[in-house]
Structures are given as structure tokens and as C-alpha cells.
Amino acid sequence: MELAFIPSPSSGVLYLGPVPLRGYAFCIIIGVFVAVWLGNKRWIARGGRAGTVADIAVWAVPFGLIGGRLYHVITDYQLYFSEGRDWVDAVKIWEGGLGIWGAIAFGAVGAWIGARRRGVPMPAYADAVAPGIALAQAIGRWGNWFNQELYGKATDLPWAVEITSSADGRVPGTYHPTFLYESLWCIGVALLVIWADRRFELGHGRAFALYVASYCAGRFWIEYMRVDDAHHILGLRLNNWTALLVFLLAVVYIVLSARKRPGREAVVEPGAERADGDAAADDATVDAGAADAADAEDSRKAQDAAKDSDAPAGAGERGAAAGDAGEGTERDAKKDVRDVKDGADSAKKA
């Protein structure tokens, strides 16, 4: 008897009036936004311009969705083209079914086109967005929970996922939540790439290669636990062989790239430094102009204050001069009176 389990939603779709809101699509959209947000921060930290990651993502995301769907349809063609199936379902991406291998491969083609149009080196761009892609996968895997798909073998562990649907051959019960395992693994991959990139200054595509190798290592054992139908080669699921091959290619790339081009790119986006310098110069010019204007205003205020202080002083000087003139006139008048008296006295004596 199961003591605890992760319940599955009764439906992967909510309706806002006539508009269906699908959990699978929401998980993908949120994952894309997180990848672009984190990639933009890392790109700016490496010396790139803000907005470049989003501009290139406009090319990468549609290519990735198409590639992921194509890989799924090709490798699981029986779900769409066998007897009793409707091939139109192959385009219903909202019902689930994206192969990460096709999504990364085609997404890389779209990113290459966008990077070429922006004059950005593709390896540097891949390094910047690598952890964000891993987080996008971690979020996107919860879309499988909404669709009740991609679970593992039956188990009674307390974190087992409960499957209630019986559509497409499902058997209700509790199973290993492989979608949860992969989600947690992808979070760990993102943290690993961020740490290693800071510690070893990975460049020239090596951070992206580390993401690929780390993801493949986890995908191999998680894929081994899944019970959904898949093609087998020599006893292993097709995705196990794909993960093993891609893992080896990523490791080889890391080794050869480190020997051939050690270190990290000095410039990731030509012209970004010049643009930053021009912006800084413009800011300095504006600041200098503002300072000059402030100095001119202070000078004008000082002149006005000086004029106000000069006015009373001038009036005082004029008053003092007038007083001196009055005193001189009074002295002259007294002298004249004395002269008249002396003249009269002289006349009497004569």
C-alpha cells in the first residue's frame, strides 16, 4: 500500500472560456524565458550587449521546437503513421513529444544563423546560454507531469508519481517519476556549468560541451528506467545509445578545444566595448555640461549678491561725502563772518 505519492493533474488543460491553456506549453514557454534571462546576464558579464541573446533566441527557439518535434516523430513514427493512427497528430506539439536531441541540434542551427547575422562567435554564445538551457529543460520536464507521460517502472516509494490515465496503453498505478529525476538532474547540470565556468574560465564552447556531457550522463541512467515504448538496439533504448555517443563527442571536444584554444574569448561581441565607451563619453559630456551650468548659475548668483551688497555701501559713501561737504560750507560761512567783523573793527579804529 502506497503511503504517499505525487498526484498527477486530472487534466493537462485549463480552459479560459473557449481558450485552452495547456500545462505542457506553459512549461516550455517559462523555460524559454528563464533561459533567455540567464543567458542575457551571462552574456553581459562576458562583455556582450544586452538584448543580443534574445535576438538570437528568436532564431534558435523556433528551430529548436521544429527539430525536437521532428526527432520525436521520426523515432516514434508508429504513434502517428501506423494503422488506426491519425498523421495529423504529428503536428500537435501541445500534446507532448519533443526530442531533446533534435531540439538542441536544430536550435544550434537557428542560433548559428542568428549569431552570424549579429557578428557574434557561436561558441561564445553557446557558453553563455548553456546553464539557461539546462534550467529550461528542468522546467519543461514538468510538462510531462501534466500529460502523465515519461514515467519509469512501478514503485511504492513515497515520491512515486500516480498515473490515473489509461489512454494510449497506460496502466494506472504509481511509478518512478523520471520526469522529476531529469528535472532535478538538469538543475544540477546548470549549477555545475556555472561553477566550472567561474572556476576554470571556460571558453570557446567548452561550457556548452560540459553541459552536453553532464546532461547525457544523467539521461543515460534516467532513460534506462523508463517503460514507455521505444526502439531498442542491442538491448538498449535508442536514446541510451544517443546519449552515450553525444557524451563521448562532448568530452572529446572539451579535451581538444582546451589544447588548441585555452582560456576564454577576450571579445565576445565586436563593437560592444566601443558602444560602452561612447555611452560613457556621452555621460561624461552630460555631467560636464551640467557641472558648467551649475558653476555659471553659482557665478550669476554671486554677482547678484555682490551688487546687492555694493548698493548700501555706495549710499553710505555718498552720505559721508555730503556730510563732509556740509561741514566745509559751514566752516566757510563762519570764516566769512569773522572776516566781516574784523573789517568793521578796523574801520572803527581808523
C-alpha positions as CSV (number, residue, x, y, z in Angstrom):
1,M,0.0,0.0,0.0
2,E,1.4,3.4,-1.0
3,L,1.8,5.7,1.9
4,A,2.5,8.7,-0.2
5,F,2.9,9.7,-3.8
6,I,2.9,12.6,-6.2
7,P,-0.6,13.1,-7.6
8,S,-1.0,13.8,-11.3
9,P,-3.3,16.5,-12.5
10,S,-6.6,15.2,-13.7
11,S,-6.2,17.2,-16.9
12,G,-3.3,18.9,-18.6
13,V,-5.6,21.6,-19.9
14,L,-7.4,24.5,-18.3
15,Y,-10.0,26.5,-20.2
16,L,-10.3,30.3,-20.1
17,G,-13.6,30.5,-21.8
18,P,-13.1,28.9,-25.2
19,V,-9.3,29.3,-24.9
20,P,-7.3,26.2,-23.8
21,L,-4.4,26.8,-21.5
22,R,-2.1,23.8,-21.7
23,G,0.3,23.0,-18.9
24,Y,2.9,21.4,-21.3
25,A,3.0,24.6,-23.4
26,F,3.3,26.8,-20.3
27,C,6.3,24.8,-19.1
28,I,8.1,25.2,-22.4
29,I,7.3,29.0,-22.5
30,I,8.5,29.6,-19.0
31,G,11.6,27.6,-19.7
32,V,12.5,29.7,-22.7
33,F,12.1,32.9,-20.7
34,V,14.4,31.6,-18.0
35,A,17.0,30.5,-20.5
36,V,17.0,33.9,-22.2
37,W,17.1,35.8,-18.9
38,L,20.0,33.9,-17.5
39,G,21.8,33.8,-20.9
40,N,21.5,37.6,-21.2
41,K,23.0,38.1,-17.7
42,R,25.9,35.8,-18.5
43,W,26.4,37.4,-21.9
44,I,26.6,40.9,-20.5
45,A,29.1,39.6,-17.8
46,R,31.3,38.3,-20.6
47,G,31.3,41.7,-22.4
48,G,28.4,41.4,-24.7
49,R,25.5,43.8,-25.3
50,A,22.1,43.5,-23.6
51,G,19.5,42.1,-25.9
52,T,21.8,40.0,-28.1
53,V,20.8,36.7,-26.5
54,A,17.1,37.5,-27.1
55,D,17.7,38.5,-30.7
56,I,19.5,35.2,-31.4
57,A,16.9,33.2,-29.5
58,V,14.3,34.5,-31.9
59,W,16.0,32.2,-34.4
60,A,17.0,29.4,-32.1
61,V,13.7,28.7,-30.3
62,P,11.6,28.1,-33.4
63,F,14.3,25.9,-35.0
64,G,14.6,24.0,-31.7
65,L,10.8,23.3,-31.5
66,I,10.7,22.1,-35.1
67,G,13.8,19.9,-34.6
68,G,12.5,18.5,-31.3
69,R,9.2,17.5,-32.9
70,L,10.8,16.1,-36.0
71,Y,13.1,13.9,-33.9
72,H,10.2,12.6,-31.8
73,V,8.0,11.9,-34.8
74,I,10.8,10.1,-36.7
75,T,11.9,8.0,-33.8
76,D,8.3,7.2,-32.7
77,Y,6.7,7.2,-36.1
78,Q,4.4,4.3,-35.2
79,L,2.5,6.7,-32.9
80,Y,1.4,8.7,-35.9
81,F,1.6,6.6,-39.1
82,S,0.7,3.1,-38.1
83,E,-2.7,1.6,-38.7
84,G,-5.5,3.3,-36.8
85,R,-3.4,6.5,-36.2
86,D,-4.0,10.0,-37.5
87,W,-0.9,11.5,-39.0
88,V,-2.3,15.0,-38.3
89,D,-1.4,14.3,-34.6
90,A,2.2,14.6,-35.6
91,V,1.9,18.4,-35.6
92,K,0.1,18.7,-32.3
93,I,3.1,19.7,-30.3
94,W,1.0,20.8,-27.4
95,E,0.1,17.2,-26.7
96,G,3.7,16.4,-25.9
97,G,6.6,14.9,-27.8
98,L,9.8,16.8,-28.1
99,G,13.1,15.1,-28.6
100,I,15.9,17.0,-26.8
101,W,18.5,15.7,-29.3
102,G,16.6,17.2,-32.3
103,A,15.8,20.4,-30.3
104,I,19.4,21.0,-29.5
105,A,20.7,20.2,-33.0
106,F,18.1,22.3,-34.9
107,G,18.3,25.0,-32.2
108,A,22.0,25.2,-32.8
109,V,21.4,25.8,-36.5
110,G,19.0,28.6,-35.7
111,A,21.4,30.1,-33.2
112,W,24.2,29.9,-35.8
113,I,22.0,31.9,-38.2
114,G,21.2,34.5,-35.6
115,A,24.8,34.7,-34.3
116,R,26.1,35.1,-37.9
117,R,23.6,38.0,-38.5
118,R,24.8,39.7,-35.3
119,G,28.5,39.1,-36.0
120,V,28.8,37.0,-32.8
121,P,31.0,33.9,-32.4
122,M,28.8,30.9,-32.0
123,P,30.9,29.1,-29.3
124,A,30.9,32.2,-27.0
125,Y,27.1,32.4,-27.4
126,A,26.7,28.7,-26.6
127,D,28.8,29.1,-23.5
128,A,26.6,31.9,-22.2
129,V,23.3,30.2,-22.7
130,A,24.3,26.7,-21.7
131,P,23.1,26.8,-18.0
132,G,19.9,28.5,-19.1
133,I,19.2,25.7,-21.5
134,A,19.6,23.2,-18.7
135,L,17.2,25.1,-16.5
136,A,14.7,25.4,-19.4
137,Q,14.8,21.6,-19.6
138,A,14.3,21.3,-15.9
139,I,11.1,23.4,-16.2
140,G,10.0,21.8,-19.4
141,R,10.1,18.3,-17.9
142,W,7.1,19.2,-15.7
143,G,5.1,19.4,-18.9
144,N,5.4,15.6,-18.9
145,W,3.8,15.6,-15.5
146,F,0.8,17.5,-16.8
147,N,0.5,15.0,-19.7
148,Q,1.0,11.9,-17.4
149,E,3.9,10.6,-19.6
150,L,7.5,9.6,-19.5
151,Y,7.4,7.8,-16.2
152,G,9.5,4.9,-15.0
153,K,9.0,1.5,-13.6
154,A,6.4,0.7,-11.0
155,T,7.3,1.6,-7.4
156,D,5.8,2.3,-4.0
157,L,8.4,4.9,-3.0
158,P,6.9,7.9,-1.2
159,W,7.9,10.1,-4.2
160,A,6.3,7.9,-6.8
161,V,4.0,9.6,-9.3
162,E,0.4,8.4,-9.6
163,I,-0.8,7.7,-13.1
164,T,-4.6,7.8,-13.4
165,S,-5.0,7.9,-17.2
166,S,-5.5,4.7,-19.1
167,A,-5.2,6.3,-22.6
168,D,-2.5,5.1,-25.1
169,G,-1.8,1.9,-23.2
170,R,-1.2,3.5,-19.8
171,V,-1.8,1.3,-16.7
172,P,-3.0,3.3,-13.7
173,G,-0.6,3.0,-10.7
174,T,2.4,4.5,-9.1
175,Y,5.7,4.8,-10.9
176,H,9.2,6.3,-10.7
177,P,8.8,10.0,-11.7
178,T,11.6,10.0,-14.2
179,F,10.5,13.5,-15.3
180,L,11.2,14.7,-11.8
181,Y,14.6,12.9,-11.8
182,E,15.6,14.6,-15.0
183,S,14.3,17.9,-13.8
184,L,16.5,17.8,-10.7
185,W,19.4,16.5,-12.7
186,C,19.2,19.4,-15.1
187,I,19.2,21.9,-12.2
188,G,22.4,20.2,-11.0
189,V,23.9,20.4,-14.5
190,A,23.1,24.2,-14.6
191,L,24.8,24.7,-11.3
192,L,27.8,22.6,-12.3
193,V,28.3,24.6,-15.5
194,I,28.0,27.9,-13.7
195,W,30.6,26.8,-11.0
196,A,33.0,25.3,-13.5
197,D,32.8,28.3,-15.8
198,R,33.7,30.7,-12.9
199,R,36.4,28.4,-11.6
200,F,38.2,27.5,-14.8
201,E,37.0,30.3,-17.1
202,L,35.7,28.0,-19.8
203,G,35.6,29.4,-23.3
204,H,35.3,28.6,-27.0
205,G,32.3,26.3,-26.4
206,R,33.7,24.3,-23.6
207,A,31.0,25.4,-21.1
208,F,28.3,24.2,-23.6
209,A,30.2,21.0,-24.1
210,L,30.3,20.4,-20.3
211,Y,26.5,21.0,-20.2
212,V,26.0,18.4,-23.0
213,A,28.3,15.8,-21.4
214,S,26.7,16.3,-18.0
215,Y,23.2,16.0,-19.3
216,C,24.0,12.9,-21.3
217,A,25.4,11.2,-18.2
218,G,22.2,11.7,-16.4
219,R,19.9,11.0,-19.3
220,F,21.6,7.6,-19.8
221,W,20.5,6.2,-16.4
222,I,17.2,8.0,-16.4
223,E,16.3,6.7,-19.8
224,Y,17.2,3.2,-18.6
225,M,14.4,3.5,-16.0
226,R,11.6,4.5,-18.5
227,V,8.9,2.0,-19.5
228,D,7.3,3.8,-22.5
229,D,7.7,2.2,-25.9
230,A,11.0,2.8,-27.6
231,H,13.2,1.3,-30.3
232,H,16.0,-1.0,-28.9
233,I,19.4,-1.7,-30.3
234,L,21.5,-4.4,-28.7
235,G,19.3,-4.4,-25.7
236,L,19.5,-0.6,-25.1
237,R,16.9,2.0,-25.9
238,L,17.8,4.3,-28.8
239,N,18.1,7.3,-26.6
240,N,20.6,5.4,-24.4
241,W,22.9,5.0,-27.5
242,T,22.3,8.6,-28.5
243,A,23.2,9.8,-25.0
244,L,26.4,7.7,-25.0
245,L,27.5,8.9,-28.4
246,V,26.9,12.5,-27.7
247,F,28.6,12.3,-24.3
248,L,31.8,10.9,-26.0
249,L,31.7,13.7,-28.6
250,A,31.3,16.4,-26.0
251,V,34.2,15.0,-23.9
252,V,36.5,14.8,-27.0
253,Y,35.6,18.4,-27.9
254,I,36.4,19.6,-24.3
255,V,39.9,18.0,-24.5
256,L,40.8,19.1,-28.0
257,S,39.5,22.6,-27.5
258,A,41.4,23.1,-24.3
259,R,44.6,22.1,-26.0
260,K,44.0,24.1,-29.2
261,R,42.4,27.3,-27.7
262,P,42.9,27.5,-24.0
263,G,41.3,30.3,-22.0
264,R,38.3,32.4,-22.8
265,E,37.5,34.8,-25.6
266,A,38.7,38.3,-25.0
267,V,35.9,39.8,-27.1
268,V,32.6,38.1,-27.5
269,E,30.7,40.8,-29.4
270,P,32.7,43.2,-31.6
271,G,31.7,46.8,-31.1
272,A,30.3,46.3,-27.6
273,E,33.3,47.9,-25.9
274,R,33.2,50.9,-28.3
275,A,29.5,51.3,-27.7
276,D,30.0,51.2,-24.0
277,G,32.9,53.7,-24.3
278,D,30.7,56.1,-26.4
279,A,27.9,55.8,-23.9
280,A,30.4,56.6,-21.1
281,A,31.8,59.5,-23.0
282,D,28.2,60.8,-23.6
283,D,27.5,60.5,-19.9
284,A,30.7,62.3,-19.1
285,T,29.8,65.1,-21.5
286,V,26.4,65.5,-20.0
287,D,27.9,65.5,-16.5
288,A,30.4,68.1,-17.5
289,G,27.7,70.3,-19.1
290,A,25.6,70.0,-16.0
291,A,28.6,71.0,-13.9
292,D,29.3,74.0,-16.1
293,A,25.7,75.1,-15.9
294,A,25.8,74.8,-12.2
295,D,29.0,76.8,-12.0
296,A,27.5,79.5,-14.2
297,E,24.4,79.7,-12.1
298,D,26.5,80.0,-8.9
299,S,28.6,82.7,-10.5
300,R,25.5,84.6,-11.5
301,K,24.1,84.3,-8.0
302,A,27.4,85.6,-6.6
303,Q,27.4,88.6,-8.9
304,D,23.8,89.5,-7.9
305,A,24.8,89.2,-4.2
306,A,27.8,91.5,-4.8
307,K,25.6,94.1,-6.5
308,D,23.1,94.0,-3.6
309,S,26.0,94.5,-1.1
310,D,27.5,97.3,-3.1
311,A,24.3,99.4,-3.2
312,P,24.2,100.2,0.6
313,A,27.9,100.8,0.7
314,G,27.7,103.4,-2.2
315,A,24.8,105.1,-0.5
316,G,26.9,105.4,2.7
317,E,29.8,106.8,0.9
318,R,27.6,109.4,-0.8
319,G,26.1,110.3,2.5
320,A,29.6,110.7,4.1
321,A,30.7,112.9,1.2
322,A,27.6,115.0,1.6
323,G,28.3,115.4,5.3
324,D,31.8,116.5,4.6
325,A,30.6,119.0,2.1
326,G,28.1,120.4,4.6
327,E,30.8,120.8,7.2
328,G,33.1,122.6,4.8
329,T,30.3,125.1,3.8
330,E,29.6,125.8,7.5
331,R,33.3,126.5,8.1
332,D,33.5,128.8,5.1
333,A,30.4,130.7,6.4
334,K,31.9,131.2,9.9
335,K,35.2,132.4,8.3
336,D,33.3,135.0,6.2
337,V,31.5,136.2,9.4
338,R,34.8,136.6,11.2
339,D,36.3,138.5,8.2
340,V,33.4,140.9,8.2
341,K,33.7,141.6,11.9
342,D,37.5,142.1,11.6
343,G,36.9,144.6,8.8
344,A,34.3,146.5,10.8
345,D,36.7,146.7,13.8
346,S,39.5,148.1,11.6
347,A,37.2,150.8,10.2
348,K,36.2,151.9,13.6
349,K,39.9,152.3,14.7
350,A,40.7,154.3,11.6
